Amino acid sequence: MFTPTSMIEGKEISNVQADFKSAERVEQYRISRSALYLPEGLRWKYVPISEIQKIEESFRVISAGHCVPVREKRPEIDISLPGQTVHLQLEKQESMQKIMEVCKK
C-alpha cells in the first residue's frame, strides 16, 4: 500500500496509513481530525490540520452553455500554510462547510 506524503516537510502525522483509511470522503478530498488529504494523480498528499494558519471561504464563477450563457457560483476554500497556499475547488456548499468545520477546530 502507498503512503500519503506531507505537503509540509518535517511535519508528518503518526500512523498516516490508518488515518487515511479512516478519513471521510468529501468530494475528491478526504478529511480526518489529523489531516486533509489531496489527490495528486494516483497518489495522495496531505496537510496536517495543526499546520493550517488560515482558512477562508471564497467562490469562483464558472461559465457554461453554448447558446445561452450560464454563470454559476461554486464554492472554493483557500488554505494558508507555511510558505504556500492551497486552493480547494468544490461543487457543493455542504462540502465546503464540512471541511471548514474540521479545519477550524
N, C-alpha and C positions, 0 to 999 in steps of 0.2 A: 504494500500500500504506500502511496505517496505521502509526503509530509508537507502541509502548507508552510510557507515561509513568511516571516515577519517583514513588513514594509519598512520597519524602523530597525536598523542594525543594532544589535545588542539588547533589544527589548523583546525577548521571546517569552511566551507563556508556557507554563509547565503542562505536560501531557496534552499537547496540541491535537494529536490524532483523536483522542477520546472527546475533547472539547468540540472538534469539528463534527464528529458523528452526532453529538447531542444538540448541535446548533439548529435553530429554527430557520426554515427556508422563508425568505421574504423576497418574492420575485426572483431575480437572478442571483441575489446575495444570500448569505447565511449569517445569522447573528446569535451569539450566546452572551452570557453575562461577562465573559472574559475578552471576547474578540468579535470583530466584524470581518467576515470573510468575503473576499472579492475574487471573482473568476478571472483567470488570466490564461486564455487558451484552454489547454487540458489540465492545467494546474490551478492551484488556489494560493492567493496571498492573503495575509490578514493584518489588521490594525488592532493592537491591544487597546481595549476600551480605556484603560488607565492613561494612555498616551494622547488621547484626544484633547486638544487645547481649546477648541471652539467648534461648535456645530450650529449651522444656520439653515433655515428653510429658504428655498428660492423656487422660482418657476421658470420654465423655458416655454417659449411659444413655438409650436410646430405648425407648418402649413401642409395641407394635403388637398387632394382633389385636382382634377384636370379642368373640368368645365366650370365648376363652381368652387371657388377657393374656400377652404375651411381652415380656420385657425383655432387651435386648441391650446390651453394652458396645461402643462404636465408638471408634476412635482419633481423637484431636484433637491439634493442635500449637498452642502459644501462642508467638508470636514477639514479643519486646520490641524496639522501635525507639525512636529518639529522639522522645519525646513521644506515642507511641501503641503499642498492642498489636494484633497481627493474630492471628486465630484461624482455623486451617485445619481444616475438618471432613473427615475421610476415611472410607472404607469398609473398608480393609484395613490390617492391621498391617504388611505388607510395604511399603506405600506410605509409612507413617509412618517406617519405618526408612530408606528410601531418601532421603527429604527430610532427615531428621536427619543422616545421614552427610555429605551435601553441605554443609549449612549449618554444621556444626561445624568444618569444615576451615579 
